[in-house]
Amino acid sequence: MSRDFPALIPAFRELKARGEAIVMCTIVETEGSTYRKAGARMLVDGSGNYYGVLGGGCFEGDLVERAGVAIDSGTPALVEYDMRGDEDLIWGLGLGCNGLVKLLLEPLSPTNGYQPLTYLAEGVQARREMVLATVFTGPRIGRSLALDTEGVTAIGLPPDEFPELTEACRQRLPGGRPDVTKLADGSSVLIDVIPRQHHLLIIGAGPDAVPMAKTAADLHWRVTIADHREVNPGAGHFPEGVIRVSSEPGHLADTVELADVSAALLMTHNFNADVGFLRSLALRPPAYVGLLGPTARRGKLIEELDDAQREALKDRIRGPVGLNIGGESPASIALAAIAEIHTCLEGADASSLDLSPSRSAA
C-alpha cells in the first residue's frame, strides 16, 4: 500500500498522451529492512527517465536498465535485489538497507491500454479505494484483477475463474493491508490495497493558508480552498492543482461534497465566519476539524453550536491545531498542523521512531 501513488499520475498522463511505452515497477515482496515496502511503484520511460523512488538510490540505476529490456521485449519480468550482508556493499552502497526486494516489471503501452495503470489512475481521480491482485511468478505473470466498490474488473485474470482470489480482494475493502497469496498452480500473487487519496479542506484563503496547502500538496493530498471573501491576499499563491471555491459559511455543503473530505482546517480569522463554517461541517464532519487560535477561542466557537452540532463534532475538533514542534512561523505552523492531521488520518501516535522521548538540541 502506498499513499504516494497519485504523484505518478501527471507523468503517466503525459507519457500516455504521447503514446510512449513505459514500465511500471512494483515492489511485490520484501524481507528485512528496505527503503520501501510492497505496493510502492515507480515508472520508467523508454528514455531511461524514472518517476518515483523505490530504493533510495540503491538500485534505481540497474532497475532502469532492466526496464529498458522489458520495454524492448514487451514481457513482464521479476527482478530481485538482495542487500543483506556483504551484498549491501554492492547494491546498497553501504547504506545499511539490509533487506531483500522483489519487483515486478510490467511493460505498458497503447497495445495493452496501459493497464492496470489506467484503472488505478482513474480510481485515484474518483477517490475510490481499490484492490489490485497481480500475479508475479509463473505462467500468468503480469496478469491482474481489480476490485473496488463498483465491482470487479478483469485485467488478464477473469474473476469467475479465480473466485477465491476475488473474495480475498473483496475482504480487503475497506482498509485492508497488502498480502501475498498463491494460486492453485503455485503462482505468487500480490494483493495490494490502494487507499483513497486524502482530501484536505482549508477554509480561509489568507496568506497563512498557502504553506498549509503547499505542505499537503507535497504529500499528494487533494486540497480544496474555500472562502467567503471575493478578494484575499493569498489567492494568487496557492500551488497548481489546488481547487478553489467560493462559499458562504452556512452553505458550504452546496459547494463542497463534505462526505469526500478527510480533514478540515478553519482559518478565516473571522469568528462569525468560523461559526458558520463549523455549523456546516457538523452536517457531515470529517475525521479531523482543526481550529486556529487559542483554547479559549475554541471554547467560544463551540458554545455557538447547538447540542446536535456539538455532539457531531465533539471527538473531531482539535484546537489549537498541530503538534508541539516549537515553531511560530507560518511554515512551521503548517508543518505542525499537517503532521497532526497526517497522524490522525493514518491512526499513528506521532512518537519517535527510535522510541526515545522528545529531546531538545539546545
Secondary structure, DSSP 8 states (H G I E B T S, - for coil): --TTGGGGHHHHHHHHHTT--EEEEEEEEEEES-SS-TT-EEEEETTS-EES-SSTTSSHHHHHHHHHHHHHHT--EEEEEE-SGGGHHHHSTTS---EEEEEEEEEE-GGGTTTTHHHHHHHHHTT--EEEEEE-SSTTTT-EEEEETTEEEEEBS-GGG-HHHHHHHHTTTTT---EEEE-TTS-EEEEEEE----EEEEE--STTHHHHHHHHHHTT-EEEEEES-S--TTGGGS-TT-EEEE--GGGHHHHS-GGG-SEEEE--S-HHHHHHHHHHHTTS--SEEEE-S-HHHHHHHHHTS-HHHHHHHTTTEESS-S------SHHHHHHHHHHHHHHHHHT-----TT--------
